[in-house]
Amino acid sequence: MNQSDPNRLPVIGQEEAIDIKDIVLRILRIWPYIALSVIIAVGIAYMLIRYSVPEYQVSSKFFVKEKENPFSLFESAGLSMGGSGDMELGNQMIILKSRPIAAATLDRLNFDVEYYKQGRFIKSEMYQNTDISVEVDWAHPQLANGDILIQWDNQSEFTITYLEESYLQIFPDSESRGRLSNPKSPTQTFQFNEWVELPMNKFKVGLTSADTNGEIIIRFRDRHGLINHYTGGSLQVSSIDKQSTILQINITTKTPNKGRDYLNTLQEVYLENELQEKNAMATNTIDFIDAQLIVLSDSLMFIENRLENFRSNNSIYDLSSEGTAIFTQLKALETELAKEKFKREYYQQLTNYLQREDYNSIVVPSGLGIEDPILNTLIANLLELQAEKSMHASKLTDISPPLREVNRKIKDLNLSILELLQNVDSNAQLLIDDLQERINKITGTFSSLPQTEQNLLRIQREFSLNEELYTFLLEKRAEAAITRASNTPSNKIIETALINSNPISPKSSLIYLIAIVLGLAFPIGISLGRTFFSTKIKDGKELERKAKLNVISTISQSEEADNLVVLKKHRSGVTEAFRSLRANLNFILPKNKSSVILITSSISGEGKTFSSINLASVYALSNKKTLLIGCDMRKPKIFDDFGISNKEGLSTYLSGNQEDVDKVIQKTAYQNLDVIVSGPIPPNPAELLITQKFESLIDLMKDRYDMVVLDTPPVGLVSETLDLIRLADISLFVVRYNYSDKQFIDHINSLKQQEILKDAYIIFNGLDKEAQKYGYGTGYGYGYGYGYGYGYYDEDNSEGNFFKRLFNR
């Protein structure tokens, strides 16, 4: 025997160490359950993949120009034109996911009706290629976001069935929404291509298939819900590279063709919106000039007719040289005066726009020939801030910090522009007064001309003035129109939407991997968890680590009906275990001297009596005179196993009812083995065992027998056993596999620490064959590795086939 110091102390931290080999052996022990668990998990994974609607990713690439090159009379004046070229890339990502862009995109797509085909387990959406087409009247209340079954058995009529328990109620011209539970399906039939009018639905169904019968599930989607879907997590916009301004736009969808159409339309709408914003300033300029031209055109026509009539009636067509000189001077001054008045009119209109905060109607000063760099810069900054505000307003509320900050900047800039307009308007008025005074001086020289020439000069002055202003406005209008026509989007589509043919969900490889991991983890976790949280002793090695007593032997589980295994089954594994125990004791007990062996346990049922009987038996078979004394007078058992009487025994002798010790010693049917049974249960068993008479009895028996085996009561239940330990040469504590509680080890250690136990060892009893096979026995003593040679012992031949062993675990 690999005998260690009985007074050893456990190594600090030893019991916390993880024994990898032990864990592996525990796992190998339950491998059939692991295999079954993995098969079930993989089967569940297959069903999940097989009957899940796959999701696909549709992707496109979109280029955002970082800065826009100047190209128009407006941009030459420093105006951004409200385009996205100067905006940060992050802003463009937000705009692409904004609700206004999504709403404009959905306006071009027929996504408000979804069509589904019901399969055996799942329903899949049909897109474009459907047997029916549905037109919805959204001006009528509708039930949305729920399945409606359309069935037909001929090409003229169909039926309607509400399949859901609850639907979303949508009312036209109202933001209010509610839930309608359990709507009643209509009982009548309806005609194809005719409006179906129900209390909460109005739509028209057209049959596009030649099939005479069929069924399709339709679902109406409200615009609010669609916008939420296409601006939510399903749409992702990200930068491909930090060094580039190319965006990757991805959408996750169960209907890939639908996702492709949405991405392509989204990019087209974005570009059109950008171009519309770039053209807005030029359009405002054209509209402003057109309004001025209408008035000038009428005035010019009237004056032209008046001039022709005057020349015809007075037979005068040309001015004299003196009149021509005066006309030339007045024409130059009045043309400049007209332009200054035009500027003042623009300043007044711009002031009105700013006071009303109508920034969408503002005309850029440079577009009208007003080359004031400060005013042009301020207007450009104002329009940029307004574009930034629109971008934030699509995602944020009015009380959000970014939007509040933009509003503050717009308000401050508005006040600055109004203050500047007062100054430039005052300067323009001064210039107008000066020009008017100069014109008045020149007009005073008219008196030297004939009266008819004076009248002709006045009419021609008015005509020339209107003609010059009309020509000037036509030039500016042409410039604005050229600018608008030449505008193109700064951004562009790099790649149209492409469908990834491999679904991103469910991910088959990942699901199978998770299934295998869970299939392995479930039984392993249960097994290790049961071991970790179990309060029962199941591992001999753990017992060796924690106990301060050495484990002297491991006894396998007996399959016999009675306790006389050693005497009746000479070739059994249990018998060999007790032979090994006897050999180990021979190294400890003194030679050529009678020995007393005390066997006890913590509680009843751990195999104390079984071990006592068979240890005594194995000594008797080795030709040693052996006496087995049943000291457990509270629960006598030994007499029944040997088929002898219990009328007289230890209790009757110690109590004085039987003075002759030979009367209480009973011969058994086996040579060299005698027994003193416990006898009738006395009222005071503890007091009887601690008397001097019992000690004298032990001394007397040591003279008569080679080995005396004491079957004592459990030390965890009664106290007298502790007094008997001093009478024994060696004490054996029986600990039973999967029965004894781990706290019993602490009890044994406590007795050892109190030096009550000096020569004491542990017997690990009741280890089943599977536990022995996987090394749950001890590392020394008989039983280590037991079970690897089925058929060697008698009971192994009746082990049964594999399946019997499997299901008997």
Salt bridges, closest charged atoms under 4 A:
ASP22 OD2 - ARG26 NE 2.99
GLU68 OE2 - LYS278 NZ 2.00
ASP107 OD1 - ARG223 NH1 2.57
GLU114 OE2 - ARG221 NH1 2.84
GLU114 OE2 - LYS258 NZ 3.45
GLU125 OE2 - LYS258 NZ 2.73
ASP137 OD2 - LYS202 NZ 3.32
ASP147 OD2 - LYS123 NZ 2.00
ASP147 OD1 - ARG219 NH2 2.90
GLU164 OE2 - ARG219 NH2 3.66
GLU197 OE2 - LYS202 NZ 3.94
ASP222 OD2 - ARG177 NE 3.46
ASP261 OD1 - ARG260 NE 3.84
GLU272 OE1 - ARG108 NH2 2.16
ASP290 OD1 - ARG477 NE 2.40
GLU334 OE2 - ARG461 NH2 2.20
GLU340 OE2 - LYS343 NZ 3.66
ASP358 OD2 - ARG356 NH2 3.82
GLU388 OE2 - HIS392 NE2 3.56
GLU405 OE2 - ARG408 NH2 2.54
ASP412 OD2 - ARG408 NH1 3.05
ASP425 OD1 - ARG344 NE 2.87
ASP434 OD2 - ARG438 NH1 3.83
GLU462 OE1 - ARG306 NH1 3.67
GLU468 OE2 - LYS331 NZ 3.50
GLU479 OE1 - LYS476 NZ 3.63
GLU495 OE1 - LYS61 NZ 3.46
ASP539 OD2 - ARG26 NH2 3.19
GLU542 OE2 - LYS546 NZ 2.84
GLU542 OE2 - LYS742 NZ 3.51
GLU559 OE2 - LYS769 NZ 3.25
ASP562 OD2 - LYS568 NZ 2.58
GLU576 OE2 - ARG579 NH1 2.33
ASP632 OD2 - LYS608 NZ 3.73
GLU659 OE1 - LYS693 NZ 3.75
ASP662 OD1 - ARG704 NH1 2.55
ASP674 OD2 - LYS667 NZ 3.21
GLU695 OE1 - ARG726 NH1 3.56
ASP711 OD1 - LYS608 NZ 2.98
GLU720 OE2 - ARG634 NH1 2.07
ASP768 OD2 - ARG29 NH2 3.43
ASP794 OD1 - ARG571 NH1 3.32
